[in-house]
Amino acid sequence: MRQRAIILLMERQELIDRIRKLPQDRVAEVAEFIESLAQRERNASRANLHQALSDYAIEHAGTIVDLDPALEDAATNHLLQQDSGQ
């Protein structure tokens, strides 16, 4: 594991050195590419979170985990008060 980390660090440094040798306009292209990769990663993270929340909701819908007794009571009382006020 430590050896792999050292190799990755060397690869990273090699990339940095190669970027430093590029003309400025190419460095700007690299920066834009890196930002596009970061944006893709953020979007993937959001999509993964959304999927995890959806899966949880589907799995637990209507179970005791899903229901909040105090909230259910408040909603029921509210509905009953609305019905009696009509």
MMTF fields as JSON, N, C-alpha, C and O atoms, coordinates in Angstrom:
{
  "mmtfVersion": "1.0.0",
  "mmtfProducer": "UNKNOWN",
  "numBonds": 343,
  "numAtoms": 344,
  "numGroups": 86,
  "numChains": 1,
  "numModels": 1,
  "chainsPerModel": [1],
  "groupsPerChain": [86],
  "chainIdList": ["A"],
  "bondAtomList": [4, 2, 8, 6, 12, 10, 16, 14, 20, 18, 24, 22, 28, 26, 32, 30, 36, 34, 40, 38, 44, 42, 48, 46, 52, 50, 56, 54, 60, 58, 64, 62, 68, 66, 72, 70, 76, 74, 80, 78, 84, 82, 88, 86, 92, 90, 96, 94, 100, 98, 104, 102, 108, 106, 112, 110, 116, 114, 120, 118, 124, 122, 128, 126, 132, 130, 136, 134, 140, 138, 144, 142, 148, 146, 152, 150, 156, 154, 160, 158, 164, 162, 168, 166, 172, 170, 176, 174, 180, 178, 184, 182, 188, 186, 192, 190, 196, 194, 200, 198, 204, 202, 208, 206, 212, 210, 216, 214, 220, 218, 224, 222, 228, 226, 232, 230, 236, 234, 240, 238, 244, 242, 248, 246, 252, 250, 256, 254, 260, 258, 264, 262, 268, 266, 272, 270, 276, 274, 280, 278, 284, 282, 288, 286, 292, 290, 296, 294, 300, 298, 304, 302, 308, 306, 312, 310, 316, 314, 320, 318, 324, 322, 328, 326, 332, 330, 336, 334, 340, 338],
  "bondOrderList": [1, 1, 1, 1, 1, 1, 1, 1, 1, 1, 1, 1, 1, 1, 1, 1, 1, 1, 1, 1, 1, 1, 1, 1, 1, 1, 1, 1, 1, 1, 1, 1, 1, 1, 1, 1, 1, 1, 1, 1, 1, 1, 1, 1, 1, 1, 1, 1, 1, 1, 1, 1, 1, 1, 1, 1, 1, 1, 1, 1, 1, 1, 1, 1, 1, 1, 1, 1, 1, 1, 1, 1, 1, 1, 1, 1, 1, 1, 1, 1, 1, 1, 1, 1, 1],
  "groupList": [{"groupName": "MET", "atomNameList": ["N", "CA", "C", "O"], "elementList": ["N", "C", "C", "O"], "formalChargeList": [0, 0, 0, 0], "bondAtomList": [1, 0, 2, 1, 3, 2], "bondOrderList": [1, 1, 2], "singleLetterCode": "M", "chemCompType": "L-PEPTIDE LINKING"}, {"groupName": "ARG", "atomNameList": ["N", "CA", "C", "O"], "elementList": ["N", "C", "C", "O"], "formalChargeList": [0, 0, 0, 0], "bondAtomList": [1, 0, 2, 1, 3, 2], "bondOrderList": [1, 1, 2], "singleLetterCode": "R", "chemCompType": "L-PEPTIDE LINKING"}, {"groupName": "GLN", "atomNameList": ["N", "CA", "C", "O"], "elementList": ["N", "C", "C", "O"], "formalChargeList": [0, 0, 0, 0], "bondAtomList": [1, 0, 2, 1, 3, 2], "bondOrderList": [1, 1, 2], "singleLetterCode": "Q", "chemCompType": "L-PEPTIDE LINKING"}, {"groupName": "ALA", "atomNameList": ["N", "CA", "C", "O"], "elementList": ["N", "C", "C", "O"], "formalChargeList": [0, 0, 0, 0], "bondAtomList": [1, 0, 2, 1, 3, 2], "bondOrderList": [1, 1, 2], "singleLetterCode": "A", "chemCompType": "L-PEPTIDE LINKING"}, {"groupName": "ILE", "atomNameList": ["N", "CA", "C", "O"], "elementList": ["N", "C", "C", "O"], "formalChargeList": [0, 0, 0, 0], "bondAtomList": [1, 0, 2, 1, 3, 2], "bondOrderList": [1, 1, 2], "singleLetterCode": "I", "chemCompType": "L-PEPTIDE LINKING"}, {"groupName": "LEU", "atomNameList": ["N", "CA", "C", "O"], "elementList": ["N", "C", "C", "O"], "formalChargeList": [0, 0, 0, 0], "bondAtomList": [1, 0, 2, 1, 3, 2], "bondOrderList": [1, 1, 2], "singleLetterCode": "L", "chemCompType": "L-PEPTIDE LINKING"}, {"groupName": "GLU", "atomNameList": ["N", "CA", "C", "O"], "elementList": ["N", "C", "C", "O"], "formalChargeList": [0, 0, 0, 0], "bondAtomList": [1, 0, 2, 1, 3, 2], "bondOrderList": [1, 1, 2], "singleLetterCode": "E", "chemCompType": "L-PEPTIDE LINKING"}, {"groupName": "ASP", "atomNameList": ["N", "CA", "C", "O"], "elementList": ["N", "C", "C", "O"], "formalChargeList": [0, 0, 0, 0], "bondAtomList": [1, 0, 2, 1, 3, 2], "bondOrderList": [1, 1, 2], "singleLetterCode": "D", "chemCompType": "L-PEPTIDE LINKING"}, {"groupName": "LYS", "atomNameList": ["N", "CA", "C", "O"], "elementList": ["N", "C", "C", "O"], "formalChargeList": [0, 0, 0, 0], "bondAtomList": [1, 0, 2, 1, 3, 2], "bondOrderList": [1, 1, 2], "singleLetterCode": "K", "chemCompType": "L-PEPTIDE LINKING"}, {"groupName": "PRO", "atomNameList": ["N", "CA", "C", "O"], "elementList": ["N", "C", "C", "O"], "formalChargeList": [0, 0, 0, 0], "bondAtomList": [1, 0, 2, 1, 3, 2], "bondOrderList": [1, 1, 2], "singleLetterCode": "P", "chemCompType": "L-PEPTIDE LINKING"}, {"groupName": "VAL", "atomNameList": ["N", "CA", "C", "O"], "elementList": ["N", "C", "C", "O"], "formalChargeList": [0, 0, 0, 0], "bondAtomList": [1, 0, 2, 1, 3, 2], "bondOrderList": [1, 1, 2], "singleLetterCode": "V", "chemCompType": "L-PEPTIDE LINKING"}, {"groupName": "PHE", "atomNameList": ["N", "CA", "C", "O"], "elementList": ["N", "C", "C", "O"], "formalChargeList": [0, 0, 0, 0], "bondAtomList": [1, 0, 2, 1, 3, 2], "bondOrderList": [1, 1, 2], "singleLetterCode": "F", "chemCompType": "L-PEPTIDE LINKING"}, {"groupName": "SER", "atomNameList": ["N", "CA", "C", "O"], "elementList": ["N", "C", "C", "O"], "formalChargeList": [0, 0, 0, 0], "bondAtomList": [1, 0, 2, 1, 3, 2], "bondOrderList": [1, 1, 2], "singleLetterCode": "S", "chemCompType": "L-PEPTIDE LINKING"}, {"groupName": "ASN", "atomNameList": ["N", "CA", "C", "O"], "elementList": ["N", "C", "C", "O"], "formalChargeList": [0, 0, 0, 0], "bondAtomList": [1, 0, 2, 1, 3, 2], "bondOrderList": [1, 1, 2], "singleLetterCode": "N", "chemCompType": "L-PEPTIDE LINKING"}, {"groupName": "HIS", "atomNameList": ["N", "CA", "C", "O"], "elementList": ["N", "C", "C", "O"], "formalChargeList": [0, 0, 0, 0], "bondAtomList": [1, 0, 2, 1, 3, 2], "bondOrderList": [1, 1, 2], "singleLetterCode": "H", "chemCompType": "L-PEPTIDE LINKING"}, {"groupName": "TYR", "atomNameList": ["N", "CA", "C", "O"], "elementList": ["N", "C", "C", "O"], "formalChargeList": [0, 0, 0, 0], "bondAtomList": [1, 0, 2, 1, 3, 2], "bondOrderList": [1, 1, 2], "singleLetterCode": "Y", "chemCompType": "L-PEPTIDE LINKING"}, {"groupName": "GLY", "atomNameList": ["N", "CA", "C", "O"], "elementList": ["N", "C", "C", "O"], "formalChargeList": [0, 0, 0, 0], "bondAtomList": [1, 0, 2, 1, 3, 2], "bondOrderList": [1, 1, 2], "singleLetterCode": "G", "chemCompType": "PEPTIDE LINKING"}, {"groupName": "THR", "atomNameList": ["N", "CA", "C", "O"], "elementList": ["N", "C", "C", "O"], "formalChargeList": [0, 0, 0, 0], "bondAtomList": [1, 0, 2, 1, 3, 2], "bondOrderList": [1, 1, 2], "singleLetterCode": "T", "chemCompType": "L-PEPTIDE LINKING"}],
  "groupTypeList": [0, 1, 2, 1, 3, 4, 4, 5, 5, 0, 6, 1, 2, 6, 5, 4, 7, 1, 4, 1, 8, 5, 9, 2, 7, 1, 10, 3, 6, 10, 3, 6, 11, 4, 6, 12, 5, 3, 2, 1, 6, 1, 13, 3, 12, 1, 3, 13, 5, 14, 2, 3, 5, 12, 7, 15, 3, 4, 6, 14, 3, 16, 17, 4, 10, 7, 5, 7, 9, 3, 5, 6, 7, 3, 3, 17, 13, 14, 5, 5, 2, 2, 7, 12, 16, 2],
  "groupIdList": [1, 2, 3, 4, 5, 6, 7, 8, 9, 10, 11, 12, 13, 14, 15, 16, 17, 18, 19, 20, 21, 22, 23, 24, 25, 26, 27, 28, 29, 30, 31, 32, 33, 34, 35, 36, 37, 38, 39, 40, 41, 42, 43, 44, 45, 46, 47, 48, 49, 50, 51, 52, 53, 54, 55, 56, 57, 58, 59, 60, 61, 62, 63, 64, 65, 66, 67, 68, 69, 70, 71, 72, 73, 74, 75, 76, 77, 78, 79, 80, 81, 82, 83, 84, 85, 86],
  "secStructList": [7, 2, 2, 2, 2, 2, 2, 2, 2, 2, 2, 2, 2, 2, 2, 2, 2, 2, 2, 2, 6, 1, 7, 2, 2, 2, 2, 2, 2, 2, 2, 2, 2, 2, 2, 2, 2, 2, 2, 2, 2, 2, 2, 2, 2, 2, 2, 2, 2, 2, 2, 2, 2, 2, 2, 2, 2, 2, 2, 2, 6, 6, 1, 6, 6, 6, 7, 7, 2, 2, 2, 2, 2, 2, 2, 2, 2, 2, 2, 2, 2, 2, 2, 2, 6, 7],
  "xCoordList": [0.834, 0.0, 0.876, 0.632, 1.879, 2.765, 3.513, 3.718, 3.922, 4.641, 3.738, 4.193, 2.47, 1.522, 1.356, 1.265, 1.317, 1.191, 2.405, 2.271, 3.575, 4.791, 4.753, 5.126, 4.306, 4.207, 3.204, 3.463, 2.072, 1.08, 1.641, 1.39, 2.388, 3.004, 3.994, 4.052, 4.773, 5.724, 4.977, 5.385, 3.889, 3.093, 2.507, 2.484, 2.04, 1.469, 2.523, 2.269, 3.708, 4.784, 5.181, 5.472, 5.189, 5.507, 4.472, 4.824, 3.201, 2.156, 2.336, 2.201, 2.638, 2.863, 4.019, 3.932, 5.095, 6.257, 5.894, 6.317, 5.117, 4.72, 3.821, 3.949, 2.914, 2.033, 2.842, 2.56, 3.836, 4.67, 5.405, 5.721, 5.675, 6.398, 5.486, 5.973, 4.186, 3.25, 3.172, 3.424, 2.819, 2.549, 1.311, 0.479, 1.206, 0.145, -1.256, -2.135, -1.471, -2.805, -3.159, -4.327, -2.174, -2.423, -2.672, -3.449, -2.025, -2.268, -3.721, -4.369, -4.219, -5.621, -6.548, -7.564, -6.211, -7.005, -6.987, -8.012, -5.822, -5.703, -6.578, -7.265, -6.549, -7.357, -8.845, -9.591, -9.279, -10.684, -11.045, -12.128, -10.136, -10.383, -10.501, -11.38, -9.61, -9.649, -10.964, -11.562, -11.42, -12.694, -13.85, -14.787, -13.792, -14.866, -14.882, -15.95, -13.708, -13.644, -14.223, -14.966, -13.877, -14.388, -15.909, -16.602, -16.424, -17.878, -18.565, -19.624, -17.967, -18.523, -18.566, -19.534, -17.518, -17.467, -18.547, -19.203, -18.733, -19.786, -21.162, -22.002, -21.386, -22.671, -22.893, -24.002, -21.846, -21.958, -22.271, -23.072, -21.649, -21.909, -23.364, -24.012, -23.871, -25.276, -26.209, -27.193, -25.891, -26.725, -26.704, -27.738, -25.537, -25.434, -26.233, -26.904, -26.161, -26.923, -28.419, -29.176, -28.838, -30.252, -30.726, -31.806, -29.917, -30.289, -30.368, -31.284, -29.42, -29.426, -30.663, -31.28, -31.025, -32.217, -33.481, -34.398, -33.527, -34.681, -34.805, -35.894, -33.688, -33.699, -34.173, -34.963, -33.688, -34.09, -35.591, -36.284, -36.09, -37.509, -38.369, -39.39, -37.959, -38.719, -38.707, -39.733, -37.554, -37.424, -38.22, -38.787, -38.268, -38.86, -40.223, -40.78, -40.763, -42.06, -43.129, -43.33, -43.81, -44.909, -44.494, -45.351, -43.205, -42.749, -42.597, -42.743, -42.309, -42.126, -40.961, -40.955, -39.987, -38.855, -39.322, -38.777, -40.331, -40.824, -41.792, -41.89, -42.492, -43.553, -43.063, -42.318, -43.497, -43.215, -44.548, -45.413, -44.723, -46.029, -46.529, -47.717, -45.661, -46.088, -46.552, -47.558, -45.837, -46.216, -47.515, -48.368, -47.667, -48.906, -50.093, -51.146, -49.937, -51.008, -51.356, -52.532, -50.348, -50.589, -51.334, -52.254, -50.946, -51.61, -53.056, -53.957, -53.272, -54.635, -55.5, -56.628, -54.982, -55.736, -56.063, -57.169, -55.088, -55.31, -56.433, -57.313, -56.399, -57.428, -58.803, -59.808, -58.833, -60.119, -60.659, -61.864, -59.797, -60.236, -60.751, -61.726, -60.107, -60.58, -61.949, -62.817, -62.148, -63.437, -64.538, -65.657, -64.245, -65.278, -65.582, -66.646, -64.692, -64.888, -65.69, -66.083, -65.953, -66.691, -68.148, -68.897],
  "yCoordList": [-1.189, 0.0, 1.25, 2.179, 1.275, 2.431, 2.62, 3.748, 1.504, 1.582, 2.192, 3.002, 1.803, 2.357, 3.862, 4.624, 4.289, 5.717, 6.488, 7.6, 5.899, 6.553, 6.671, 7.702, 5.62, 5.64, 6.706, 7.46, 6.77, 7.788, 9.19, 10.076, 9.391, 10.695, 11.033, 12.177, 10.05, 10.272, 10.594, 11.489, 9.874, 10.143, 11.546, 12.255, 11.937, 13.276, 14.334, 15.314, 14.127, 15.096, 15.158, 16.233, 14.009, 13.981, 14.775, 15.522, 14.613, 15.387, 16.887, 17.685, 17.253, 18.67, 19.215, 20.314, 18.455, 18.886, 19.045, 20.002, 18.113, 18.19, 19.396, 20.064, 19.673, 20.841, 22.134, 23.066, 22.189, 23.392, 23.696, 24.854, 22.68, 22.862, 23.304, 23.685, 23.257, 23.619, 25.132, 25.893, 25.564, 26.982, 27.398, 26.559, 28.675, 29.167, 28.823, 28.482, 28.91, 28.596, 27.128, 26.796, 26.262, 24.838, 24.585, 23.699, 25.348, 25.234, 25.601, 24.987, 26.608, 27.004, 25.863, 25.622, 25.165, 24.01, 22.907, 22.284, 22.677, 21.664, 22.056, 21.213, 23.34, 23.812, 23.61, 23.191, 23.903, 23.69, 22.203, 21.832, 21.368, 19.926, 19.422, 18.622, 19.9, 19.49, 19.925, 19.166, 21.13, 21.609, 20.753, 20.466, 20.343, 19.497, 18.141, 17.584, 17.613, 16.359, 16.539, 15.687, 17.646, 17.909, 18.061, 17.554, 18.762, 18.937, 17.595, 17.334, 16.752, 15.417, 14.622, 13.91, 14.748, 14.048, 14.562, 13.778, 15.893, 16.463, 15.975, 15.625, 15.952, 15.484, 14.013, 13.614, 13.216, 11.791, 11.623, 10.765, 12.43, 12.349, 12.699, 12.033, 13.746, 14.124, 13.018, 12.693, 12.45, 11.377, 10.163, 9.533, 9.836, 8.706, 8.961, 8.063, 10.194, 10.542, 10.45, 9.89, 10.991, 10.935, 9.485, 9.14, 8.656, 7.246, 6.557, 5.772, 6.844, 6.237, 6.667, 5.848, 7.948, 8.431, 7.804, 7.445, 7.676, 7.043, 5.58, 5.105, 4.883, 3.469, 3.329, 2.439, 4.214, 4.175, 4.423, 3.712, 5.433, 5.765, 4.607, 4.286, 3.987, 2.85, 1.683, 1.044, 1.417, 0.277, 0.472, -0.484, 1.712, 1.948, 2.633, 2.938, 2.879, 3.558, 2.8, 1.603, 3.51, 2.92, 2.092, 1.565, 1.964, 1.197, 2.133, 3.349, 1.567, 2.354, 3.341, 4.399, 2.986, 3.874, 5.131, 6.217, 4.969, 6.063, 6.972, 8.163, 6.418, 7.166, 7.868, 7.302, 9.104, 9.892, 10.047, 10.8, 9.335, 9.358, 10.767, 11.048, 11.638, 12.995, 13.751, 14.46, 13.6, 14.262, 13.678, 14.416, 12.366, 11.724, 12.227, 12.528, 12.323, 12.835, 14.273, 14.626, 15.095, 16.498, 16.617, 17.425, 15.825, 15.866, 15.398, 15.997, 14.332, 13.813, 14.849, 15.103, 15.446, 16.483, 17.663, 18.202, 18.06, 19.179, 18.853, 19.68, 17.663, 17.251, 17.18, 17.587, 16.663, 16.581, 17.972, 18.203, 18.885, 20.268, 20.919, 21.671, 20.637, 21.197, 20.642, 21.378, 19.332, 18.717, 19.259, 19.471, 19.489, 19.965, 21.441, 21.907, 22.179, 23.596, 23.841, 24.982, 22.842, 23.044, 22.961, 23.109],
  "zCoordList": [0.0, 0.0, 0.0, -0.77, 0.846, 0.93, -0.383, -0.832, -1.001, -2.263, -3.34, -4.147, -3.351, -4.336, -4.114, -5.077, -2.86, -2.552, -3.063, -3.573, -2.925, -3.411, -4.934, -5.494, -5.59, -7.059, -7.493, -8.432, -6.818, -7.158, -6.968, -7.784, -5.909, -5.655, -6.762, -7.212, -7.205, -8.288, -9.586, -10.327, -9.865, -11.058, -11.006, -12.012, -9.847, -9.67, -9.945, -10.645, -9.388, -9.592, -11.069, -11.594, -11.729, -13.158, -13.953, -14.867, -13.606, -14.275, -14.048, -14.975, -12.824, -12.506, -13.327, -13.876, -13.413, -14.201, -15.671, -16.319, -16.193, -17.601, -17.854, -18.88, -16.923, -17.064, -17.029, -17.781, -16.164, -16.067, -17.373, -17.649, -18.166, -19.425, -20.569, -21.634, -20.363, -21.425, -21.611, -20.677, -22.83, -23.05, -22.23, -21.885, -21.932, -21.051, -21.564, -20.773, -22.881, -23.404, -23.185, -22.983, -23.222, -22.961, -21.478, -21.122, -20.622, -19.178, -18.882, -18.035, -19.591, -19.413, -19.832, -19.18, -20.904, -21.338, -20.284, -20.005, -19.708, -18.651, -17.463, -16.886, -17.101, -15.975, -16.259, -15.374, -17.481, -17.845, -17.798, -17.344, -18.267, -18.239, -16.801, -16.48, -15.951, -14.541, -13.91, -13.148, -14.214, -13.675, -14.189, -13.443, -15.456, -15.983, -15.277, -15.025, -14.96, -14.208, -12.803, -12.315, -12.166, -10.817, -10.841, -9.959, -11.857, -11.982, -12.2, -11.629, -13.019, -13.261, -11.956, -11.689, -11.15, -9.86, -8.916, -8.23, -8.881, -8.029, -8.476, -7.646, -9.779, -10.306, -9.967, -9.609, -10.08, -9.745, -8.262, -7.89, -7.419, -5.98, -5.676, -4.87, -6.324, -6.13, -6.605, -5.941, -7.753, -8.295, -7.369, -7.146, -6.834, -5.906, -4.638, -4.13, -4.122, -2.922, -3.214, -2.421, -4.335, -4.712, -4.813, -4.333, -5.435, -5.581, -4.222, -3.978, -3.341, -2.013, -1.223, -0.542, -1.312, -0.61, -1.195, -0.457, -2.512, -3.153, -2.734, -2.413, -2.741, -2.326, -0.885, -0.571, -0.004, 1.403, 1.527, 2.254, 0.815, 0.887, 0.399, 1.008, -0.69, -1.221, -0.244, -0.011, 0.316, 1.24, 2.522, 3.051, 3.03, 4.35, 4.313, 5.367, 3.141, 3.045, 3.817, 3.611, 4.703, 5.46, 6.655, 7.364, 6.897, 8.065, 9.259, 9.131, 10.39, 11.609, 11.466, 12.095, 10.642, 10.397, 9.663, 9.861, 8.819, 7.987, 8.742, 8.447, 9.696, 10.354, 11.614, 12.414, 11.766, 12.962, 13.69, 13.241, 14.821, 15.492, 15.829, 15.67, 16.282, 16.63, 15.382, 15.42, 14.308, 13.069, 12.521, 12.029, 12.604, 12.146, 12.966, 12.403, 14.289, 15.153, 14.802, 14.716, 14.601, 14.269, 12.938, 12.815, 11.953, 10.652, 10.767, 10.18, 11.521, 11.715, 12.411, 11.989, 13.468, 14.189, 13.294, 13.336, 12.482, 11.564, 10.581, 10.341, 10.02, 9.072, 9.737, 9.153, 10.953, 11.699, 11.989, 11.886, 12.345, 12.616, 11.34, 11.374, 10.224, 8.953, 8.6, 8.131, 8.824, 8.519, 9.411, 8.944, 10.687, 11.613, 11.397, 11.804, 10.778, 10.509, 9.253, 9.012, 8.444, 7.189, 7.366, 6.4]
}
